[in-house]
Amino acid sequence: MAKKIGELLVQEGLVSIEQLHRALDEQHHSGERIGAALIKLGIIDEDTLSEFIAKQFRCPQVNLSRLSSPKQVAGMIPLDIMHKYQAVPFGLMGNTLHVAMSDPGNLFIIDDLRFLTRKNVQVHVASDSVIRKVIGQYFATEDSLDDYLEMLKEEVDIDLEQASDEMDLSTLETAAEQAPVVKLVNMILMDAIRKQASDIHLEPYEKTMRVRFRIDGVLYEVMRPPNHFKNALISRVKIMSCLDIAERRLPQDGRIRLKTKGREMDFRVSVLPTLFGEKVVLRLLDKAGLQLDMTKLGFEELQYKNFREAIYLPFGMVLVTGPTGSGKTTTLYSALSDLNKVSHNISTAEDPIEYHLAGINQVQVHEAIGLTFAAALRSFLRQDPDIIMVGEIRDFETAEIAVKAALTGHLVLSTLHTNDAPSTINRLLNMGVEAFLVASAVNLVIAQRLVRLVCNECKTVENVPPEALLDLGVLDEELGTFTCYRGKGCPVCNNTGYRGRIALYEAMPMHDQIRELVLMGASAAEIKKESIRLGMTTLRRSGINKLKEGTTSIEEVIRSSTKD
């Protein structure tokens, strides 16, 4: 089926043979359908693919997000079957059940649904993301975590009231393997996936324990399990991530891999001993959600042009800067995905490797055994590289090798922790890199931040005083063109008013004028002033543009950027 769809797309001219091969490699690595692989790589968008599939299989399209399925219709297919087949029933006319699918050519699924429901099945085409969203909303009406906690108190056989730090190992293992504890941990993981959280925090305190999710960059408390469950819950997570449950004095790192909704989810696990027990943080790594299409990251037209030109130069450095969690890795991965061709040898040194990219040689840095960024970079230069990605430039040694690699015919991509693009130059100089090397090697510096998107389902106009807009940095002549929005809060966005995030960018190409300023030892403020004169859009201005487009709120722009 996957091959057939791919061939048809090539025949229609929607996809090239080279793009299909890239998608097939990605599919082989991730186990997804070919359509999902094509979308993830940015080769085709969901709407175009759905329209094409509907035309090929002569099936009508349906917009599920605008329909509300009656309970008796939705209940005709069990939720686990909906998950397995990615099929959603939305209407019943006589003996015909109308079902939305993204893969209408899978006759086995259609036959199974006919047998299961004892109805004729009329297939409609909908996109993968909408089907997943609708199924997620159905699951949200299932047992809540709080409801389950009440049941849990009655079901656990072992007396967890005596679950102190002195609990013996065999008792702890037994408690961690009990069905109710296992189910609670699974429910926490599934709830985090459903709410599109990026991190899960399990935090023990003296008399309480709390679970928090980071959703769109903000932490929310989701439940408070009874304190005497803390050791059993944390031990269960440690068992799942193959960690030593007997060791509670030292930090530990592990990984959990789950298969859910037909795709694999990775959880990077960090365990840290605290005063009242071990705190666990799980980072969700959803490869299906990784945005590899550079055009959808948030770049404005000129920024995108500058970025694409810089990454396609045969040598030099492209640096992406910003605080932890600002999306730097996603930006670099999208660039690598675009550059990933058979003719290029690409190597990366990362700490940690968050996502596996087919066709790219990824190295996990391990400082304890001497495999540092600098050591990996030295080895790369003996591996006939074309493109090198260094996860982070932390010291002079790494910076020096990266700069020299950029000057000897290699494209080097890396990240730094600075507040804006111009101050990145001074950071390299402060590390000890000579000004003439920085001026010669760097092609482009990008600073970025993430802002939350106003939820489209509950978006409303917000009246913002002109004085507030002027204080934000809006120009006088722009005031009449602004309509600001905010989200009221609804089930789709977990009542936050926001759903999803987009990046603000500040792209600073190294024009000749900027190189001269670097050689003269100019300050970051002088470099910034000249870059703005040459057309650079600052982070604050990028935020104002997003506000003008109606995609984010004034609070998000203020939170994520400083006034120019």
C-alpha positions in Angstrom: 0.0 0.0 0.0 2.8 2.4 1.0 4.8 1.8 -2.1 1.7 2.2 -4.3 0.8 5.5 -2.8 4.4 6.7 -3.2 4.5 5.6 -6.9 1.2 7.4 -7.6 2.5 10.6 -6.0 5.5 10.4 -8.2 3.4 9.8 -11.3 1.3 12.9 -10.5 4.4 15.0 -10.0 3.6 15.8 -6.4 6.8 14.0 -5.2 10.1 13.4 -6.9 11.8 10.0 -6.9 14.6 11.3 -4.6 12.0 12.6 -2.2 10.2 9.3 -2.2 13.4 7.5 -1.4 14.1 9.8 1.5 10.6 9.2 2.8 11.0 5.4 2.4 14.2 5.6 4.5 12.4 7.5 7.1 9.5 5.1 7.0 11.9 2.1 7.5 13.4 3.8 10.5 10.2 5.0 12.2 7.7 2.4 11.1 5.2 5.0 10.0 3.0 5.0 6.9 4.6 6.6 3.8 2.2 9.5 3.9 3.2 10.4 7.5 6.9 10.2 6.5 6.3 12.5 3.5 4.5 15.1 5.7 7.1 14.9 8.5 9.9 15.6 6.0 8.0 18.6 4.7 7.8 17.1 1.2 4.0 17.4 1.0 1.4 18.9 3.3 -1.5 17.1 4.9 -4.3 18.8 3.0 -2.7 18.1 -0.4 -2.1 14.4 0.6 -5.7 13.9 1.8 -7.1 15.5 -1.3 -4.8 13.3 -3.5 -5.8 10.1 -1.6 -9.5 10.9 -1.8 -9.2 11.4 -5.5 -7.3 8.2 -6.0 -9.6 6.0 -4.1 -12.8 7.9 -5.1 -13.7 8.6 -1.4 -15.3 11.8 -0.1 -13.3 14.0 2.2 -14.6 14.9 5.7 -13.6 17.6 8.1 -13.9 15.8 11.5 -13.0 18.9 13.5 -16.3 20.4 12.5 -18.4 17.4 13.3 -19.6 16.0 16.6 -20.2 12.3 16.6 -23.3 11.1 18.6 -22.2 8.9 21.5 -24.0 5.8 20.2 -22.2 6.1 16.9 -18.8 6.8 18.5 -19.3 3.8 20.8 -19.8 1.4 17.8 -16.0 1.0 17.5 -14.1 0.5 20.8 -11.4 3.1 21.6 -8.5 0.5 21.4 -9.7 -0.4 17.8 -9.9 3.3 16.9 -6.3 3.6 18.1 -5.1 0.5 16.3 -6.7 1.3 12.9 -6.8 5.1 13.2 -10.4 5.1 12.2 -13.2 7.3 13.6 -17.0 6.6 13.1 -18.9 9.8 12.8 -22.3 9.0 11.3 -24.9 6.2 10.8 -27.5 6.3 8.0 -29.6 3.2 7.9 -27.3 0.2 7.9 -24.3 2.2 6.7 -21.6 3.4 9.2 -19.6 6.4 8.0 -16.0 6.1 9.1 -13.1 8.6 8.7 -9.7 7.1 7.8 -6.4 8.4 6.4 -5.7 5.1 4.6 -8.9 4.1 2.7 -7.0 1.6 0.6 -6.5 -0.8 3.5 -9.2 -3.3 2.8 -8.3 -5.5 5.8 -9.2 -2.7 8.2 -12.5 -2.1 6.3 -13.4 -5.8 6.4 -12.6 -5.9 10.2 -14.8 -2.9 10.8 -17.7 -4.5 8.8 -17.3 -7.7 10.9 -17.1 -5.8 14.2 -20.0 -3.5 13.7 -22.2 -5.7 11.5 -22.7 -2.6 9.3 -21.8 -1.5 5.8 -18.8 0.8 6.0 -18.6 4.0 4.0 -15.0 5.3 4.1 -14.2 9.0 4.2 -10.8 10.5 4.0 -9.4 12.7 6.8 -5.9 13.7 7.8 -3.8 11.7 10.3 -3.4 14.7 12.7 -7.2 15.4 12.8 -8.0 11.7 13.4 -5.4 11.5 16.2 -6.8 14.7 17.8 -10.4 13.4 17.7 -9.4 10.0 19.2 -7.5 11.9 21.9 -10.6 13.8 22.8 -12.6 10.6 23.1 -9.9 9.3 25.4 -10.0 12.5 27.5 -13.5 11.5 28.5 -12.3 8.1 29.9 -11.3 7.6 33.5 -9.5 10.6 34.9 -6.3 10.3 36.9 -8.1 11.6 40.0 -10.9 9.1 39.6 -8.4 6.3 39.3 -6.6 7.4 42.4 -9.7 6.7 44.5 -9.9 3.2 43.1 -6.2 2.7 43.7 -6.4 3.2 47.4 -8.6 0.2 47.7 -6.8 -2.1 45.2 -3.2 -2.1 46.5 -2.6 -5.2 48.6 0.7 -4.1 50.2 0.6 -1.7 53.1 2.2 1.3 51.5 1.7 3.4 54.6 5.0 2.0 55.8 6.6 2.8 52.4 9.4 4.8 53.8 13.0 5.1 52.5 13.8 2.1 54.7 11.3 -0.2 52.9 13.2 -3.4 51.9 14.0 -4.0 48.2 11.8 -7.0 47.7 8.8 -5.2 49.1 9.5 -2.2 46.9 9.8 -4.4 43.8 6.5 -6.1 44.7 4.7 -2.8 45.2 6.1 -1.4 41.9 4.9 -4.5 39.9 1.3 -4.5 41.3 -1.3 -3.9 38.7 -2.8 -0.7 40.2 0.6 1.0 40.4 1.5 -0.2 36.9 -1.8 1.1 35.6 -1.4 4.5 37.3 2.1 5.0 35.8 0.8 4.0 32.4 -2.2 6.4 32.8 0.2 9.3 33.7 2.3 8.6 30.6 -0.7 8.3 28.3 -2.3 11.4 29.7 0.9 13.3 29.0 1.0 12.1 25.4 -2.7 13.0 25.0 -2.2 16.5 26.4 1.0 16.9 24.2 3.2 17.6 27.2 6.9 17.9 26.7 7.9 16.9 30.2 6.5 15.0 33.2 7.6 15.9 36.8 7.1 13.4 39.6 8.0 15.4 42.8 8.1 14.0 46.4 7.8 16.4 49.3 7.6 15.9 53.1 3.9 15.2 53.3 2.7 15.3 49.7 3.7 14.2 46.2 2.7 16.0 43.0 2.7 15.3 39.3 3.1 18.2 36.9 3.1 18.3 33.1 4.9 21.0 31.0 2.6 21.9 28.2 3.7 24.4 25.6 6.5 25.5 27.9 4.4 26.0 31.0 4.2 23.7 34.0 0.7 22.6 35.2 -0.1 20.4 38.2 -2.3 17.5 37.1 -2.6 15.3 40.3 -1.4 14.7 43.8 -1.0 11.0 44.6 -1.0 10.0 48.3 2.5 10.5 49.6 2.8 6.8 50.6 2.7 5.8 46.9 5.8 7.8 46.0 8.4 5.0 46.4 6.2 2.5 44.5 5.5 5.0 41.6 9.1 6.1 41.3 10.4 2.5 41.5 7.9 1.5 38.7 9.4 4.3 36.5 12.9 3.2 37.3 12.1 -0.4 36.5 10.6 0.6 33.1 13.7 2.6 32.3 16.1 -0.2 33.4 17.6 1.7 36.3 18.8 0.4 39.7 15.9 0.7 42.2 18.3 0.0 45.1 20.4 3.0 44.3 18.7 6.1 45.8 21.7 8.3 46.6 23.0 9.1 43.1 21.4 10.6 40.0 20.5 8.2 37.3 19.5 8.5 33.6 17.5 6.1 31.5 15.0 5.7 28.7 11.6 4.3 28.2 10.2 3.3 24.8 6.4 2.8 24.4 4.4 2.0 21.3 1.1 3.9 21.3 -1.4 4.9 18.6 0.7 3.1 16.0 3.8 5.1 16.7 6.8 4.8 19.0 7.2 7.3 21.9 10.5 7.7 23.8 10.8 9.1 27.3 14.2 10.3 28.5 14.2 9.7 32.2 16.3 11.6 34.8 16.2 10.6 38.5 17.6 13.0 41.1 17.9 12.4 44.9 16.2 15.2 46.9 15.6 15.8 50.6 12.3 13.8 50.7 12.9 11.2 48.0 13.8 10.9 44.3 12.4 13.4 41.9 11.8 12.0 38.4 11.6 14.1 35.2 10.6 12.4 32.0 11.2 14.2 28.7 8.7 13.1 25.9 10.4 12.6 22.6 7.7 12.1 19.9 9.4 11.7 16.6 6.0 11.9 14.8 5.6 15.4 16.3 9.1 16.6 15.2 8.7 19.4 12.8 11.3 19.0 10.0 9.7 21.4 7.5 11.7 24.6 7.8 8.8 26.7 6.3 6.6 25.9 9.3 9.0 26.7 12.1 8.2 30.4 12.2 10.7 32.0 9.9 9.7 35.2 8.2 10.4 35.4 4.4 13.8 37.1 4.6 14.9 35.1 7.6 14.1 31.9 5.8 15.9 33.0 2.7 19.0 33.9 4.8 18.9 30.7 6.7 18.5 28.5 3.7 21.3 30.3 1.8 23.7 29.9 4.8 23.1 26.2 5.2 23.7 25.6 1.5 27.1 27.4 1.5 29.9 24.8 1.0 31.7 25.9 4.2 31.4 28.1 7.2 29.5 28.2 10.5 25.7 28.6 11.2 25.1 29.2 14.9 21.7 28.9 16.6 21.4 30.5 20.0 18.8 30.7 22.8 18.0 29.4 26.2 17.3 25.7 27.0 14.0 24.6 25.6 13.8 27.4 22.9 13.7 24.9 20.0 17.3 25.1 18.8 17.6 21.4 18.3 14.4 21.4 16.1 15.8 24.2 14.0 19.1 22.3 13.5 17.3 19.0 12.8 15.1 20.7 10.2 18.3 22.0 8.5 19.9 18.6 8.6 16.8 17.0 7.2 16.8 19.4 4.3 20.6 18.8 3.7 20.3 15.0 4.1 21.2 13.7 0.6 23.1 10.7 -0.6 25.9 13.0 -1.9 26.5 14.4 1.6 28.4 12.8 4.6 26.7 14.3 7.7 28.0 13.6 11.2 26.6 15.0 14.5 27.8 15.0 18.1 24.9 15.4 20.6 24.3 15.3 24.3 21.9 13.6 24.4 20.7 12.3 21.0 17.0 13.3 21.1 15.8 11.9 17.8 17.3 9.4 15.4 17.6 10.7 11.8 18.0 8.1 9.0 21.0 8.7 6.9 22.9 10.8 9.4 25.8 9.5 11.6 24.9 10.6 15.2 27.4 10.3 18.0 26.4 10.4 21.7 28.8 12.5 23.7 30.1 10.7 26.9 32.4 13.0 28.9 33.1 10.4 31.6 35.1 8.3 29.1 36.6 11.2 27.3 34.2 11.4 24.4 33.6 15.2 24.6 32.3 17.5 21.8 35.9 18.4 21.0 37.0 14.8 20.8 34.1 13.8 18.6 34.8 16.8 16.4 38.4 15.8 15.9 37.3 12.3 14.9 34.7 13.7 12.4 37.5 15.5 10.6 39.2 12.2 9.9 35.9 10.7 8.5 35.7 12.7 5.2 32.8 14.9 6.4 30.8 17.4 4.4 28.5 18.7 7.1 29.1 18.6 10.9 26.7 19.4 13.7 28.0 20.0 17.2 25.3 19.9 19.8 26.8 22.8 21.8 29.9 24.9 21.8 30.8 25.0 25.6 34.5 25.8 25.7 37.5 27.2 23.8 38.7 23.8 22.6 35.4 22.9 20.9 35.0 26.5 19.5 38.5 26.5 18.1 38.1 23.1 16.3 34.7 24.1 15.0 36.0 27.4 13.6 39.0 25.7 11.9 36.7 23.0 10.4 34.4 25.8 9.0 37.5 27.4 7.4 38.8 24.2 5.8 35.8 23.4 3.6 33.2 22.0 6.0 29.7 23.3 6.9 29.5 23.4 10.7 26.1 23.8 12.5 26.1 24.4 16.3 24.4 26.1 19.2 25.4 28.5 21.9 23.6 30.0 25.0 23.3 33.7 24.4 20.4 36.2 24.7 20.5 37.5 21.1 22.3 37.0 17.8 24.8 39.9 18.1 26.0 38.9 21.6 27.0 35.5 20.1 30.0 37.1 18.5 31.2 38.5 21.8 30.7 35.1 23.4 33.0 33.4 20.9 35.6 36.2 21.4 35.3 35.8 25.2 36.0 32.1 24.8 39.3 33.0 23.3 38.7 32.6 19.6 40.5 35.2 17.6 38.4 38.0 16.0 39.7 37.4 12.5 38.7 33.7 12.8 35.2 34.5 13.9 34.8 37.1 11.2 36.0 34.7 8.5 34.2 31.5 9.7 30.7 32.6 10.8 28.1 32.8 8.0 24.9 33.4 10.0 23.8 33.6 13.6 20.2 32.9 14.6 18.6 33.7 18.0 15.3 32.1 18.8 12.5 31.9 21.4 9.2 29.9 21.5 5.9 31.5 22.0 2.5 29.8 22.5 -0.1 29.9 19.8 -3.6 31.1 20.6 -6.0 28.2 20.4 -8.0 28.4 17.2 -11.0 26.7 18.8 -11.6 29.4 21.5 -9.9 32.4 19.9 -11.5 35.8 20.7 -10.6 39.4 20.0 -8.9 41.2 22.8 -9.1 44.9 23.3 -5.5 46.2 23.9 -5.0 49.9 24.7 -2.9 51.7 22.0 -0.5 52.8 24.8 0.3 49.1 25.6 1.0 48.4 21.9 3.3 51.4 21.6 5.1 50.3 24.8 5.5 46.9 23.2 7.3 48.4 20.3 4.5 48.8 17.7 5.0 51.8 15.4 2.5 54.7 15.4 1.5 54.0 11.8 0.8 50.4 12.6 -1.7 50.9 15.4 -4.8 50.8 13.1 -3.7 47.5 11.5 -3.7 45.5 14.8 -6.3 43.0 16.0 -5.1 41.2 19.1 -6.5 37.8 20.2 -6.6 35.6 23.2 -7.9 32.1 24.0 -10.9 31.8 26.4 -9.9 28.2 27.3 -11.7 25.1 26.0 -11.3 21.3 26.2 -9.1 21.2 23.1 -6.4 23.4 24.7 -6.9 22.0 28.3 -8.5 25.3 29.2 -5.2 27.2 28.8 -6.2 29.3 25.8 -3.1 28.1 24.0 -2.3 25.1 21.8 1.1 24.5 20.2 4.1 26.8 19.9 6.0 28.6 17.1 9.4 30.2 17.1 10.4 33.8 17.0 13.7 34.3 15.1 16.4 36.9 14.9 18.6 36.0 11.9 21.9 37.9 11.5 23.8 37.3 8.3 27.5 38.2 8.5 27.5 41.0 6.0 30.9 42.6 5.2 30.0 45.6 7.4 29.4 43.2 10.3 32.7 41.4 9.7 34.5 44.8 9.8 32.9 45.6 13.1 34.0 42.3 14.5 37.6 42.9 13.4 37.4 46.4 15.0 36.3 44.8 18.4 32.8 46.5 18.3 30.4 45.9 21.1 27.3 43.7 20.8 25.1 46.9 20.9 27.0 48.3 17.9 26.8 45.1 16.0 23.0 44.9 16.7 22.5 48.5 15.6 24.3 47.9 12.3 22.5 44.6 11.7 19.1 46.3 12.2 20.1 49.0 9.7 21.0 46.2 7.2 17.5 44.7 7.6 17.7 42.3 10.6 14.4 41.6 12.3 14.9 41.4 16.1 13.2 38.9 18.4 10.8 41.6 19.7 9.9 42.7 16.2 9.4 39.0 15.1 7.0 38.7 18.1 5.1 41.8 17.1 4.7 40.4 13.5 3.3 37.2 15.0 0.9 39.3 17.1 -0.2 41.2 14.0 -0.9 37.9 12.3 -3.2 36.9 15.2 -1.2 33.7 16.0 0.0 34.7 19.5 -0.9 37.0 22.4 0.6 40.2 23.7 1.5 38.4 27.0 3.5 35.8 25.1 5.5 38.5 23.1 6.3 40.3 26.4 7.3 37.1 28.1 9.6 35.8 25.3 11.5 39.0 24.2 13.0 42.2 25.5 12.3 45.6 24.1 14.8 46.7 21.4 
